[in-house]
Amino acid sequence: MMESQKYAIVDLETTGHSPANGDRMIQIAIVIMKDWQIERTFTKFINPGKAIPPFIQDLTHITDKDVKDALPFEAHADYIYELLAECVFVAHNADFDLSFLQAEFKRAGLPKWQGKKMDTVELAKILFPMSLSFKLGDLAADLNIPLANAHRADDDALATAELFICCWKELLALPQLTLEQMHKRSFRLKSNVSQLFFEALQIKRQHVTGNENVSYYRNLAICDGRKQHTSQAEIVTYPQTVAEKTVLMAKAMPNFEERPAQFEMMDTIWQALNAQTECVIEASTGIGKTVGYLLPAILYAQAVNKKIAISTYTSHLQEQLVEEELPKIEKILGTKVNIAVLKGMQHYIDIARFEQCMAYADESYDDTFTILQILVWLTKTETGVLSELNVSGGGQLFIEKIRKMPDEKTRGFDFYEQALKNSETADCIVTNHSMVLSDLVRQTPIFTQIDGWIIDEAHQFIQATMQQDEVVFSYTQWKYIFGQIGTMEETALFQQFSQAAKKRQQVPMQSLQRLDTQFIRLQRIFDETVQRAVLQMQQQIKSKQASSKYTLFLEDVPLAKEPLLKVSKLTQQWLDLAAEVGQIFENNIEQLDNNELYLLSEWHYWIREMKMKIAEWEEIFLSPQTENSVWLEFDVRSVPGSLHAFKKPANVTPIIEKVLAPLRKQASIIWTSGTLTVPGNERFVTRQLGIDDRVEITKLQAPPAYYAGAKAFIVTDMPDIQHVSQDEYIEAVAHTITRTVRMTEGRCFVLFTAQEMLRKTVELIQDSELLDDYMLFAQGVSGGSRMRILKSFQKFSHAVLFGTNSFWEGVDVPGDALASVIVVRLPFSSPEEPVFKARAKHITAQGHNSFNELSLPEAIMRFKQGFGRLIRSSQDKGAFIVLDRRITTKSYGKEFIKALPPIDVKKLQLPELLKELNHWQK
């Protein structure tokens, strides 16, 4: 019987990240664990011998006062060194804690600590691959681990110990097959977790349990939760009166407040579904829009035994609907709702393809790590939708290879086929706009059996259509594919593939040589064609601005057709040859080993990628562009590397009408969103959606009391944006933001319309050091995705978030986390932005005024959405501050003010604003 392992779970708080630059420890906590039981704990404040920076005090709530009487690290060094002896060192991000500790040991004159380490970040990423975040606080919340004071070493170390125990239990719950596959790969990981996998496997082998909730497909264990919900409790009839609705809702929600607008929305939808008509509902924040459409839709589907489809804009909203809103409806109805979520095919995993990738011997660390995550995920996922996985940037490349593709033959069990099957028997299908739009080109449309449509986030249907019809050419993507395929001389796929073919003596040698020659020629002609295009573009820009980034419309660049056609022809010839060679190889598929099967599937994969690239090339450079706008973008500092070409529709209405024509014939369509109208141009959105002007727009607003906590301020002593230099305006903006943030103590969104102005403002604020005790998060500067920046912002009480376009809408910051929104400029699109320019041109060509028909309404929509970030519940309190004086000096300014809910709007100078905010804060 081997001696059971001892673990030391360690957490440090420090003045910063670098001991070499003088950063020191301020607190240490160690939890000693044996046999998965905590034996003892050790925790001490440490005197760092220097001041603790303000942002560290804000993060840890450890002040200079807390450490004033503490001893320096040297006083505890021997004891700590002893404590760690014969233990495995465990920490959340072990590299940081261990290297910091080693530096402190060295300073105290002790030798380097020798031992094994395990990192709970690495472990948690593998064992909880669907977690949205792997920060300790977020994992603790997900796994119900108590963590009262995050970023305090004592609480963090205990939480890390609990997380470690959760990881161990999770390992023991995995099927033996999965554990074996994981253990085999675990030696490539960065910390010593293979030991843990081995122990779990030993236990599993001794106590084989037959009732694992998995089924086995080929050589993989897959979750067996793929059950059809059949739930027929008694059908609830639609509550016609206010009293009936109140009784039904209050039964499920103890603190239910009656919202007249929500009830009106339900009735409008119920009537439209029964009459098979189209309707438009603008439902502002605060009326309970989602429950407002889900309840009548589901009751209608159950009453008439027909299908309802709900379409949202993003996958995130789809998930929110199913995970947060649907349970409310099930509670109200007292029954399970038979619902199916349907996404585009490429969202799902291709299991056979994944198995082939696993069989390949030569994988990178990122591949190994992602395979481990997927092996665990397959035992948990009921959908097979790859976006459930939270993988690293490097892992993303692996994910791309295992997506389900249209021309792949389905072999055995398939998640996408299952989703289609589920949708056939569901009362309600939840899908997204792009899925609805692609039904037009699908060989067998899947939305023919639907009786009623609810299109949520309806204004985004326009954006989705643009994205759906967008075609992009990227020079670096072409070069990447060329590099992946390679020639006979290069160590890439073609070399391996031709060696395997030679070994089997299946493919004639001259076919392989022809393929190689053709490929070398294709690359040369492609490069020459692009170089020629770059020269022509550079000639066009000689007289233009001194910036390094340029945008040119294709019609303004005289590209010669001949070389463009030649690239197309050569690619086509190579593709035909490559397919032929692949076919010969495949004819002997019974004799191929795992490695050869992998090479064959890789070959097919890159042929498919190449087909997609040549289709884009022809679409952009060789097709007539009557209804589209095509432009080129590049940076003169890196050509041709930075070269991109884009094609987007200038007018989406005909595309939307084409998609909806068959749906309109057979179903009612309900369009809804928080923002669907603009003062002075009521039909701006509905006309783009091709909705008949006779269809009435129902506008539902939350009661005035909902906005009682909101005030709007217009700062009147800002310089006029059109009469001063950009630098001067930025100085005034930075000054105003700094003063406002200090007065509201942070918790502030600052919304810009251009990335460059955002960057310059943030740099100026950082240089001034006036907000040094605040955490500043800036889109495009801080790094990380929009959701990540938002999460970080919410962690700090003294924080400011600087965002551009994507932060104007669809971002939720509930409660106290947001005290003010500052609008730096009215959100007009830049007149030089290519899509905008093309749309404006299209409107002008029809004899209309593009400012009134496009520029102004679009800006007002964004402005309304910007305000929507501020008040997300009737308890919220917040200031909406506009710095752009045009709102008071231009005739169109009052249209923006009209777009706000009924709240107090004050025009005042900065000193008065600061007094107001100060008074209001108190």
Residue, then its C-alpha position, 0 to 999 in steps of 0.5 A: m500500500m503506497e503512502s498517501q500523498k500530502y498536498a500544500i495548497v498555497d495562495l499569496e497576495t503581493t504588491g505586484h507581479s515581479p519580485a525582480n522589480g522589487d514587488r513583495m509578498i503581503q500575505i501568505a496562506i497554506v492549507i495542508m491536505k492528506d487523504w483529501q482531508i484538510e489537516r492544518t492551515f497556516t496564514k500570515f500577513i507579511n510586511p513588504g517593507k514598502a507601500i501597497p499600491p492603491f489598486i492592490q488595496d482595492l483588489t485585496h482590501i489589504t491596507d498598509k495599516d494591516v501589514k504595519d506590525a507584521l513581520p517580514f518574510e525572512a522571519h517565517a521563511d524557515y517554517i514555510y520551507e519546512l511546511l512544504a517539505e514532501c508535499v506536492f505544491v498546489a496553487h491556482n496559477a501555480d507558476f506565479d505563486l511558486s516562482f514568487l515564493q522561490a524568489e522570496f526563499k532566495r532572498a532569505g538565503l534558502p536553497k530552491w524548493q524542490g518538488k512537484k507542482m499541480d496547477t488548479v487552473e490547468l486542472a479546472k480547464i480540463l475537468f470543467p471545460m464548459s465554465l465561462s471563466f477559470k478565475l478562482g472567484d468564478l469557479a467558486a461561484d459555479l461549484n458552490i465553494p464558499l469564498a467570502n473575500a476573494h483576493r485574500a490569501d486565507d480565503d483563496a487558499l481554502a477555496t483552492a483546496e475545495l476546488f482541488i477536491c472538486c477536481w478529484k471528485e470530477l475525475l472519479a466520476l469520469p468513465q474508465l475509457t475517458l480516464e485511460q485516454m486522458h492519462k495517456r496524454s497527461f504527460r504532455l501537460k505543464s504541471n504534474v497532474s498525470q499522477l492524479f489521473f493515474e490514481a483516479l484510474q487505479i481506483k476506477r479499475q478496482h471499482v468498475t461501475g456499470n451504471e455510468n451515464v454514457s454510451y459508447y460510440r466507436n472508441l469514445a464515451i459520450c453523454d447519454g443525456r440525449k433524451q427526448h422530452t415528452s411531457q404532457a401535463e394538462i394544457v394550461t389555457y391562455p389567461q385572458t383577463v388581468a386577474e387570470k394572468t396575475v394569478l398564473m404568474a404569482k403562483a410561480m413568482p412569489n414577489f410578482e409585480e404586475r406590469p401592464a405593458q407585459f400583459e399587453m404584449m402577451d395579448t398582442i402576440w396571442q391575437a397575432l398568432n391566432a389570426q396568423t398576422e404580422c406584428v411589431i412590438e417595441a418593448s423597452t427594458g423593464i417590461g419583462k419582454t422575454v416572458g412576455y413573448l414566451l408565455p403566449a407562444i408556448l401556450y399557443a403551440q400546446a393549444v393548437n399542437k403547432k410549432i413556434a420558432i424563436s430567433t435571437y441574434t447571438s448564441h449567447l442570447q439563445e443560451q440565456l433564453v433556454e437556461e434562464e427564461l425557460p425555467k420561469i415559464e416551466k414554473i408558471l405552467g407547472t410542466k416541462v416545455n418541449i423545446a429544441v435548440l437549433k444552430g447551423m451545422q458548423h456549430y456541432i462537433d463531427i465525432a468521426r473527424f475528432e476521432q481521426c484527429m486523436a489518432y494522429a501522433d504528432e500533436s502540439y501542446d494546445d492540441t493535447f490540451t483541447i483533446l483532453q477538454i473535449l474528452v471530458w466535455l463529450t461525457k457531459t454535453e447533451t447538444g454537441v455544440l462546440s461553443e459550450l467549450n471554453v478553449s484557449g486561442g491555440g485550441q481554437l485552431f483545433i476546434e475549427k478542424i472538427r466542425k461538422m461540414p456540409d459535404e461530410k458523410t454522417r457515420g454513426f451517431d451525430f449531434y446535428e442530426q439529433a438536433l434536427k430530429n429533436s426539432e421535429t417533435a418540439d413545441c418550440i424551436v429556439t434558433n438564431h437569425s443567421m440560421v433562419l437566413s441560411d434556410l434560403v440556400r439550404q438543400t432541404p429547408i428545415f423551417t417549413q413546419i412552423d406556424g408562428w415566428i418570434i424574431d427577438e432583437a429584431h433590429q439585429f436581423i439587418q446586421a445578421t443579413m449583412q454578415q450572412d452575405e459578407v464575403v472576405f478575402s484575406y491574403t494571410q489566410w491564403k498563405y496559411i492554407f498554402g503553408q499547411i498543404g506545402t510541396m513535396e520539398e516542405t515538411a507539410l501535409f502534401q509531403q506526408f500524404s505523398q509518402a503514404a501514397k508511395k508506401r501503399q503504391q496506390v497513386p501513380m508517381q506522375s500524378l503526385q508530381r503533376l500536383d506538386t508542379q501545379f501547386i508551385r505554379l499556383q502560388r507563384i501566380f497568386d503572389e504576382t497577381v496580389q503584388r500587382a494589385v498592391l502597386q495599383m492601390q498604392q498609386q491610387i493613394k499617393s494624394k491621400q491622407a498621411s495615415s498608414k491604413y487605407t480603404l479603397f472601393l474596388e471600382d476605384v482601383p483598375l485591376a486587370k481581369e486576366p491575372l485574376l481569372k488565371v488564379s481562379k483557373l489554376t486553383q480549379q485545376w489543382l482542386d480537380l487533381a487533388a480530389e482525384v488523388g484523394q479518391i484513388f487513395e480512398n479506394n483502398i480505405e480498408q487497408l489504411d491504418n489510423n495515421e493514413l486515415y488521419l492524413l486522408s481526412e486532413w487532405h479532404y479538409w484542406i481541399r474543402e478550405m481551398k474550395m471556399k477560398i476560390a469561391e470567395w475570390e471569384e465572388i469578390f473579384l470576378s462577379p458583377q457587383t450591382e447590389n453590393s459594395v466591395w472594398l479593399e483595406f490595407d496598411v502600407r506598413s505591412v503589404p501584402g500581409s495586411l491586405h483584405a477585400f470585403k464584399k457586403p450588400a448595400n441594401v439588405t431589404p430584398i434579401i430579407e424579403k426573399v427569405l421571409a416570403p415563404l414564411r409569411k405565407q404560412a405563419s404569423i411573424i412577431w418582430t420585437s426588440g427594445t429599440l425598433t423606432v426612432p423619433g421622426n422616422e418611425r419606420f426606419v427599421t421596419r422598412q429595412l426589414g421589408i415590413d408593410d407600412r400597414v403593420e402597426i407598431t405597438k410601443l410598450q414602455a415601462p412605467p415612469a417609476y422604473y426610470a426614477g433613478a436615472k438623470a441625463f446631463i448635457v455638458t454645455d462648456m465642452p469645445d465644439i467638436q467641429h471647430v477645434s482640433q481632435d487633440e484639443y477635444i480629446e484634452a477636454v474629454a479626458h479632463t471631464i471624464t477624470r473629474t466625473v469619475r472621481m466624483t462618482e467614484g468610478r463604476c463608469f462606462v465611457l462610450f466612444t464612436a472611434q477606436e483611435m479617439l478612445r486610445k488617445t483619451v485613455e493614454l492621456i488619462q494614464d499620463s496625467e496619473l489622475l486616475d491612478d487609483y482606479m482600474l481602467f479597462a479599454q476595449g482594443v487596449s486592455g486585450g481580451s474579449r468584450m465579455r472578459i473586459l466586462k467581467s473584469f470591470q465588474k470585479f472592481s468598485h473603482a473601475v472605468l470601462f472605455g468602449t466603442n460600438s459593441f458596448w453601446e448595446g447588448v451589455d448587461v451590468p446589473g445594479d450598483a456595478l454601473a453608476s454613470v454612462i458618459v457619451v463622448r460623441l453622438p454615435f454617428s457612423s464615420p462617413e468614410e466607413p465603407v458599409f455606411k458609405a455604400r448604403a448612403k450612396h444607394i439611398t442618394a441614388q434613389g433621390h433621398n437624403s442619406f443624412n435623414e434616412l440613414s445617418l441620423p436614425e442610425a445614430i439615434m438608435r445607438f444613442k437609445q441603446g447606450f442609455g439602455r446600459l444604465i437602467r436594468s431594473s427599477q432599483d438602478k440609479g445612474a447618470f447619463i452624461v453627454l459631452d457632445r454639444r451638437i445635441t443642444t446646438k444642432s436642429y437634430g439634437k432634440e430628436f436624440i433627447k426625445a429618444l430618451p425615456p421620460i427622465d429629467v434632462k439638465k444642461l449645465q457646465l462642468p462645475e455645476l455637473l460635478k456639484e449635482l453629482n456630488h449632491w446626488q451621490k450623497 
